[in-house]
């Protein structure tokens, strides 16, 4: 996995998910609040599960 496939760096403090206006800090903040991947998708529905797993250490559902 190449980071450039998933992120766009606009500035050192402005890193966004490629193709979205969602910053990685948004996903990280939900993860730190113990949201599951499914809950994050409910909050950020424009993300897909595959792109989300590229950013979170959570184990795949199964």
ZISULZI-V985514 format. One record per helix or strand of 2 or more residues. SS is the DSSP state (A for helix, B for strand). FROM is the first residue (numbers start at 1). LEN is the number of residues. Records with the same first field share a line. If there is no record, write none. Layout:
BEGIN
SS = FROM-LEN, FROM-LEN
END
This chain:
BEGIN
A = 3-3, 24-9, 37-7, 49-5
B = 7-5, 14-4
END
